[in-house]
Amino acid sequence: MAAEAPLTGVSAIPPKGAWEFFVRAWRPAGSWVCVATLAVRGAVLPLLQHFAGRPVDAFDWMAATALVGALGFSALRSFDKTQGTA
């Protein structure tokens, strides 16, 4: 097995400016999008349909499974960062 080469060049340079904000903020933003989607689809829309007198649509479990999975990945990453293993 070959020894690992040291990091050189562009990959070792930390991002600056707006790109740095994007690198730090994309995971929390993705988590909040998942939370907002679950809240709207699971609570807000059924309540609005109920009060409007329309039949409430069935909850979309397929989308919920994907969203909860994405939230789980975000939570695991956050846990790794707090433990110092990331």
Rosetta silent file (secondary structure, phi, psi, omega in degrees, C-alpha in Angstrom):
SEQUENCE: MAAEAPLTGVSAIPPKGAWEFFVRAWRPAGSWVCVATLAVRGAVLPLLQHFAGRPVDAFDWMAATALVGALGFSALRSFDKTQGTA
SCORE:     score description
SCORE:     0.000 S_00000001
   1 L     0.000  132.066 -178.534    0.000    0.000    0.000 S_00000001
   2 L   -76.912  148.735  177.117    1.394    3.363   -0.985 S_00000001
   3 L   -69.824  149.965  179.052    1.879    6.083    1.592 S_00000001
   4 L   -72.337  137.365  178.227   -0.590    8.940    1.520 S_00000001
   5 L   -78.833  145.099  177.520    0.634   12.040   -0.241 S_00000001
   6 L   -67.763  151.985  178.600    0.517   15.284    1.741 S_00000001
   7 L   -69.961  127.397  177.004   -2.224   17.745    0.831 S_00000001
   8 L  -139.277  161.924  173.613   -0.955   20.357   -1.557 S_00000001
   9 H    81.537 -150.410 -171.329   -2.454   22.834   -3.941 S_00000001
  10 H   -66.987  -35.287 -175.258   -6.024   24.030   -4.098 S_00000001
  11 H   -65.615  -22.140 -178.715   -7.584   21.309   -1.941 S_00000001
  12 H   -90.278   -7.809 -178.069   -5.643   22.428    1.138 S_00000001
  13 L   -85.783  122.591  179.126   -6.677   26.088    0.880 S_00000001
  14 L   -69.180  147.602 -178.997   -9.662   26.901    3.116 S_00000001
  15 L   -66.954  153.400 -179.292  -12.542   28.692    1.387 S_00000001
  16 L  -123.437  157.251  171.604  -12.906   32.466    1.794 S_00000001
  17 H    65.091 -136.868 -176.129  -15.787   34.933    1.732 S_00000001
  18 H   -63.826  -34.575  179.687  -19.229   33.872    0.569 S_00000001
  19 H   -64.456  -36.325  177.446  -18.021   30.393   -0.337 S_00000001
  20 H   -61.706  -42.507  177.783  -16.875   29.862    3.278 S_00000001
  21 H   -61.730  -42.761  179.690  -20.395   30.728    4.483 S_00000001
  22 H   -61.983  -43.415 -178.667  -21.893   28.245    2.006 S_00000001
  23 H   -62.557  -40.131 -179.173  -19.524   25.470    3.122 S_00000001
  24 H   -77.799  -29.631 -168.542  -20.430   26.047    6.781 S_00000001
  25 H  -103.336   -7.518 -173.626  -24.158   26.650    6.282 S_00000001
  26 H   -67.552  -36.894 -178.564  -25.349   24.158    3.669 S_00000001
  27 H   -69.980  -46.705  175.807  -25.987   21.309    6.128 S_00000001
  28 H   -62.652  -36.264  178.699  -28.014   23.381    8.636 S_00000001
  29 H   -64.025  -42.567  177.188  -29.929   24.950    5.748 S_00000001
  30 H   -62.288  -38.724  177.705  -30.743   21.503    4.388 S_00000001
  31 H   -64.037  -43.377 -179.499  -31.919   20.414    7.830 S_00000001
  32 H   -67.619  -33.679  175.443  -34.209   23.418    8.171 S_00000001
  33 H   -63.805  -41.923  177.851  -35.676   22.769    4.726 S_00000001
  34 H   -63.492  -44.588  179.945  -36.442   19.191    5.812 S_00000001
  35 H   -63.230  -44.562 -179.902  -38.011   20.371    9.078 S_00000001
  36 H   -63.446  -41.026  179.461  -40.105   23.007    7.303 S_00000001
  37 H   -63.305  -45.041  178.134  -41.297   20.482    4.704 S_00000001
  38 H   -62.953  -40.615 -179.570  -42.337   17.985    7.379 S_00000001
  39 H   -64.804  -45.548 -178.471  -44.136   20.711    9.355 S_00000001
  40 H   -67.238  -48.073 -175.592  -46.039   22.029    6.353 S_00000001
  41 H   -71.946  -33.461 -174.831  -46.905   18.622    4.907 S_00000001
  42 H   -94.079  -21.265 -176.031  -47.658   16.942    8.234 S_00000001
  43 H  -127.504  -51.732 -172.398  -49.401   19.703   10.213 S_00000001
  44 H   -67.766  -53.396 -178.187  -50.171   22.922    8.348 S_00000001
  45 H   -61.889  -44.689  176.722  -51.772   21.532    5.173 S_00000001
  46 H   -60.384  -37.862  178.109  -53.976   18.982    6.972 S_00000001
  47 H   -66.274  -43.786  178.073  -55.237   21.705    9.337 S_00000001
  48 H   -61.850  -42.094  178.735  -55.964   24.078    6.455 S_00000001
  49 H   -64.683  -39.340 -179.673  -57.801   21.335    4.565 S_00000001
  50 H   -63.778  -48.182 -177.977  -59.799   20.432    7.669 S_00000001
  51 H   -71.680  -22.113  176.729  -60.891   24.009    8.361 S_00000001
  52 L   -83.244   -5.330  179.063  -61.707   24.560    4.674 S_00000001
  53 L    80.943   12.670  178.665  -64.077   21.584    4.793 S_00000001
  54 L   -95.674  153.316  176.223  -62.082   19.548    2.286 S_00000001
  55 L   -65.242  139.170 -178.276  -61.073   15.936    2.864 S_00000001
  56 L   -78.504  130.075  178.147  -57.586   15.685    4.329 S_00000001
  57 L   -68.219  153.195  175.825  -55.052   14.032    2.019 S_00000001
  58 L   -68.257  146.181  179.361  -53.175   10.984    3.227 S_00000001
  59 L   -69.467  138.238 -177.627  -49.725   11.683    4.610 S_00000001
  60 L   -86.485   94.150 -176.712  -46.936   10.948    2.115 S_00000001
  61 H   -69.861  -26.090  179.470  -44.788    8.427    3.992 S_00000001
  62 H   -65.129  -46.287  178.551  -42.373    8.036    1.093 S_00000001
  63 H   -67.512  -39.217  179.890  -41.337   11.697    1.272 S_00000001
  64 H   -62.300  -38.864  178.941  -41.269   11.605    5.075 S_00000001
  65 H   -62.575  -43.859  179.181  -38.863    8.677    5.017 S_00000001
  66 H   -65.796  -41.836 -179.212  -36.457   10.534    2.747 S_00000001
  67 H   -66.955  -42.669  178.968  -36.684   13.731    4.804 S_00000001
  68 H   -66.310  -35.448  175.191  -36.144   11.972    8.130 S_00000001
  69 H   -62.202  -42.740  177.696  -33.166   10.153    6.627 S_00000001
  70 H   -64.503  -40.328  177.014  -31.632   13.460    5.566 S_00000001
  71 H   -63.950  -36.947  178.298  -32.222   14.871    9.045 S_00000001
  72 H   -63.199  -42.213  177.064  -30.551   11.795   10.526 S_00000001
  73 H   -62.012  -40.273  178.594  -27.416   12.349    8.449 S_00000001
  74 H   -64.698  -41.158 -179.583  -27.306   15.965    9.605 S_00000001
  75 H   -65.914  -40.600  178.904  -27.702   14.921   13.230 S_00000001
  76 H   -64.118  -39.695  178.145  -24.915   12.343   12.946 S_00000001
  77 H   -64.756  -42.380  178.110  -22.589   14.931   11.437 S_00000001
  78 H   -63.285  -40.658  178.206  -23.401   17.393   14.224 S_00000001
  79 H   -62.729  -44.164  178.078  -22.747   14.687   16.838 S_00000001
  80 H   -59.870  -40.087 -179.746  -19.379   13.885   15.237 S_00000001
  81 H   -66.303  -38.910  179.663  -18.427   17.556   15.319 S_00000001
  82 H   -70.546  -28.444  178.575  -19.292   17.900   19.014 S_00000001
  83 H   -83.643  -10.096 -179.325  -17.249   14.791   19.828 S_00000001
  84 L    78.050   18.427  179.792  -14.294   16.089   17.836 S_00000001
  85 L  -100.392    0.837 -178.544  -14.201   13.077   15.521 S_00000001
  86 L   -97.410    0.000    0.000  -15.210   14.936   12.356 S_00000001
